[in-house]
Amino acid sequence: RLHDALAAHVSPSGVPGIVALVSRRDETHVVTLGHQSLESDAPMRRDTIFRIASMTKPVTAAAAMILVERCKLRLDDPVDGLLPELANRRVLKSLESPIDDTEPAKRPITLRDLLTFTFGLGAVMVWPARHPIQKAMAEAGLAPGPNPTSVPADEFMKRAGSLPLAYQPGERWLYHTGSDALGVLIARASGQSLSAFMQDHLFGPLGMADTGFQVPANKVMRLASNYMTDPKDKTKLAFFDDARDSRWSRPPVFESGGGGLVSTVDDYLAFQRMLLNKGQHRGERILSRPAVELMMTDQLMPSQKEGTELFFGDSASWGLGGAVITRRTDLWATPGRYGWDGGYGTSAHLDPAEDMAGILMTTRMMEAPQPPRVFTDFWTSAYQAIDD
């Protein structure tokens, strides 16, 4: 059923290619469908490399928690010392205010604020954009969107520091930007690039050999192309990123903790399995059990979730770096389930109650905050297969 449900979505104008993985207890099932590119005959393979976009966010949160456990960072300490660009913030008096109509922040921004997306800056989910802060973020190149950030980390932070916060620190959940700032914080706290820190403390120990911020030349043949709806003809697809000349084949200008990684289903499963195993991987401890449990616990108060219905509906919330299911409203909505989707067409969640992890990698970009049907059909099919 899983194979057939996913196959129904595969077409040159639908989803060109899919790799899906479901792992429960000691059994792992993989489905590969379609091609890596519409322009080639290369079939999808289990080791095909995808841009995982916002599936990067839980990885970045885990990296931050490693530094917390080593007492290099502390959840409730101000980040001013390492991110001086975020010190002494001004805050809009209201979301509708001009960007110079501000008041002082009531307190400094903390690591917890970055991890929970409540530091005061991020995607304002109003379309078309009508608030001055939305325009200001777009003009600064900080508006969350599909294209990779085009400025280095120090310039990114300088631009973020030039804007007022939309809300007081800790007041409201705003999507995405906290993870990008968190990636810069990890690099400065560790004295390494974000990629080097993740390689030393996550990718290396977990055996995630195909995960990083760039696809090496000797692996580019395994990178899938990525497509979006053709703006000139809604019945066709156009390239978002052609694997033959991919932006991910070159070193990134900015290593985005919010969405910059590439990976494979088996690499990401190793990360998920580490979390399901309470921080352990093949006898090696990556994180403590309390740190993993903290990541996968709802961190938001109701007031902080105002305006998040597009993301969470009425059955989810946010932990550290990923969403947490809080109420059973669907087959796959087990309370405690943790994970997130990626805007380039990927989805990955783990379910401690079922000892289960699932990963869907596609080559078709998401076009709305709500998951496309291929996502919901994947998760429905994965959970209907549970037989005990």
N, C-alpha and C positions, 0 to 999 in steps of 0.2 A: 504493500500500500504506500509506503514512504516513497519508493522508487516511482510508482505510477503518479502519485500526487505531484511530485516535483517535475516529472517528465512533461506533464501537461502545461507547464509554464515555459518550456524551452522552445524557442523559435528565433529566427533572425530579427523579428520585430518585438519580441517579448523579452525573455532572459536568454542570452546566447549561450551561457555556460554556468554550470553549478557543480560544486563539490560540497557534500553534506556529510556530517559525521554525528553519530549518536553513540555515546558510551555509557553503559550502566553496569555497575559492579565489575565483573571481569569480561564483559562482552562489548565489543566495539563493532559498529556497522557503518560502512562508508558507501556512499553513492556518488558516482561521477557521471555527469551528463553534458552533452554539447561539446563545444570547442573553446579553446583558450582565446580565440579571436575569430571574428567573422571573416577575416581576410586570409585565414590559413586553415589547413586540415589538421592541425595539431589538436588531438582530443584533450579534454580535461583529464587530469591525472590527480591521484591522491596527493602528490607533492607539488601541484601547481601553486604558485605564489600569488597572493592577492594583497591589495591595499586594504588594510583592515579599519582605517579611519577611526571612529570613536571607540572601537574595541580596544584602542590604545589606552583609554582612560583608566580601566581597572589595573593595567600593568603599571602605569605611572603612580597610581595610589599605592600599589604594593611596594614600589621602589621607595616612596616616601616613608612608608611604615618601617622599612628596613633601617632607615636613618633615625626614625623615632626610637626603635628598639636599641640602637647603639648610642642613644642620647646625644646625637648630633643635631637633632631637631626635637622640638617639643610641641605637642598639639596646641596648647593654649598660650605659647609665647608669641609675642609680636614678630612679624617677619621683617620688620624695618631694618635690622642689622644686615641682612643678606639681600633684601629687596628694598633699598632705600627709596627707590622710585615710588613705592607704595606708602611711604611715611607721610604723616600729617595731611591726610586726605581731606578734600572738600566733597560734600555730598549734595546732590540736587535737593531742593526743598520739596519738589514733587517730580514725578516722572515727566510731566508736561512742561516743566520749567525750562527756560533757556539755559544753556550750559554754564552761564555765569551767575545764575541765580542759585547760590549754594549756601550751605552752612557747614561748620566744622564737623568732622566725624566724631561720634561720641566715644569711640575707642579705637585702638590700632587694629589692623588686620592680622589675623593669626593663621597658622598652618591649618587649623581645623576649618576656618572659613574657606580656604582654598580647596580643601578636600571635599567639603560639602557644597561647594558652589554658592556660598552665601557671602562672598567677600564684597559684593556690591556692584560688580561689573560682569556683563555677559549678554547673551542673546535676549533681546526684548521681543517676545513672540506676538508682534502686531504687524499685520500686512494689509495694505502697503505701509511701509515705514512712515510714521507721522510724528514721532517724538524727536526733539532736537538731539537727544543723546544717541539715538539710532543713526542719525545723519553724521554726527561727530565721530562715532565709532567707524562708520564706513569710510569717511574721509581720512581717518588715521590708519586705515588698512587693518582694523581690528574687528570688524563685523564678522561673526562666525559665518562660514560659507564653505563651499566645496573646494575652493582653490587653496593650495598651501600658502602659508604666511611667507611673504616675499622679502622680509627684512631680518637681519640677525637678532639674536636674543637680547642683546643690550639695547638695540634700537626699539625692539618690541616693548620692552619694559619702560623705556623712556616715553614712548607714545602712550602706553597705558597710564603712566603717571601724569601725563599732561591732561587727562580727562577727569572730570568729576565722577564720583561713584553715582550710580542710579539709585541705590538704596544704602542705608547705613550698614556697616559690617554686621553680619549675622542676621539681618532682617528678612531677606528674601532670596529664594533659590533662583539663580539665573544661569542658563546653560553655557557650558563649554570653557569660557575664558579662564576659569580657575585652574583647569588642567594644564593649560599652556604656561601660566605663571608658575604653577607647581613644578613643571619641568625645569624652568630656569632656576628655581629655588634648589632643587635637587642637585643640579650641576654646580651651583655656587657653594652649597653646603659640603659637597663631597670633594670639590676641587678637581672634578673630572667632567668631561662632556656627559650629557644625559645618556647618549648611546654607550659610552664606555662604562658608565656606572651600571646600566641595565645589563650589559654584556657580562660584567664581572659578577654581579650579584643575582641575576635572574636567568638570562639566556644561556650562559655557560653552564651553571649548575643544573639547569633544567633540560639541557640538551636541545635547546631551541636554535638549531644551526641555521635555519632559514629566516629568522626574525631579525629585523633591524630597521633603520631609517633609510636604507639604500639597498638596491638589488645589485650585487656584484656582477661584473661582466660575464663571468662564467655561469651565472644562474639566470640571466635575462631570458633565455629561451623557455624558462619555466614560468615567467610572469604572464598573467592573463591581461588582456586589454580590458578597458573599462568604458562603458557606454552610458549615454543619457538620451532622453528623447530629443530628436532633431527639432530645433526651434523653428525650422522652416517647413517641416512636414511631420506633424504629430504622429503619423502612422509608421515612422521609420526611426531608426537609432542613428546617433552620431557619436563620434569619439569624444569621451571626456579625456582619456589618456590612452594613447596608442602604445602598446608594449614595444613596438619597433623603435620608438624614440621617446621612451617614458621619462617623465620628470623624476621618477623614482629610481632611474638608472644612474642618476648623477647625485653627488653629495648635496643634501638639502641646505638651503640658506639658514633655515630655522628647524631645529629638531623639536617637532611639536609633540608635547606630552598629551595633547588633546586629540591628536589624530594622525600622527605621522608614520606609524609603523606599517611594514609589510610582514606577512606571516603565511603559514600553511595550517591546514586543519590539525595535523599531528603536533606541530609546535604549540599551537594554542591549547590543544588538549592537555599538553604537559603542564601548562600554567594553570588550567582549570583543575586538573587532578591534584596539583599541589595544594590548591585552596580546599578541595574536597577532603584531602588528607590532613587538614588542620595545620598546613604549613610545612609538611614534610614531603620530600621527593626521594624515593629510593634510599631511605635511611638518612638522608641529609636534611637538616632543618634549614629552611629558607626564611620562614617567619614563625613566630610563636602561635600557638592555638588562640590565645586571647587577641592577638593582632588580627588574625583572620576573622574571628568572630566579630570584632569591632567593624571591620570593613563591610561585613555582610549583615549588619544590623541597621535598621531604620534610624537615621540621624536627624530627621526633620520634625519640627513642630508644625501643627496645622497652619499657623500664621505664615510660616516660611514657605509653604507650598501654594499660597494663593497665586493663581495664574498659571499653574503647571499642568492643567488638565490635559492639554495636548500631549504631554509626555507620559503622565502617570494615570490618567483616568481617575477612577475612585478606588483602585486596588493596588497601587504601588507607591513607593517613595524612594528616597535616595540614601544609600549607605556612604561608603568612602569610595569614590571612583566608579560606582555603578548603581543601578536600580535594584531595589529590594521589593519583592511581592509581599503585600501586607494582608491581602484578603483574597480568598479563592473565588474567582469569577469566570474561569475558563479551564479547559482541560489542563493547560500547562501552567496555570497560575497557582502554584503551590506556595503558601506562605513561607518566606525564607529563601526563595529562589533569587539568585543574584546574577547580574550580568548587564550587557548593554548591546545595542545595535550600532552598526557603522554605516555612515551615509553613502559609502560607495557600493553598498549592497551586501552587507554582512551582518550576522547576528550570532551571539554566543552568550549562553546562560548556563549556570550550573545549579543543581537542585540537591542540597544536602539530604533532604528527607528521602529522596529516591536514590541517592548515591549515583546521580546521573548528570551528564554534561552533554550539551549539544552545540554544534557549530554549523552554520550555514554560510557558505561563501558563494556569491554570485558576481556576475560581471555587469549588472544593471544597477545604476544609481537609484537610491531612494529619492522620491520627489515630494515627500510630505513627512512631517514628524510621525504620523501614524505608520505602522509597519505595512508594507505591501502584502498582497495576498500570498505571494510565494513564501513569505516569512510565516504567516499564520498557518498556511497549509503544512509547512515543515514541522512546526511545533505541534500542531494537531496530530499529525501522522506519527511523530516521535512518541507522544504520550499515549496514543491509542494502542501502541505496540506493547505497553507494559501489561504483563499477563499475571502479575501476582501482587 
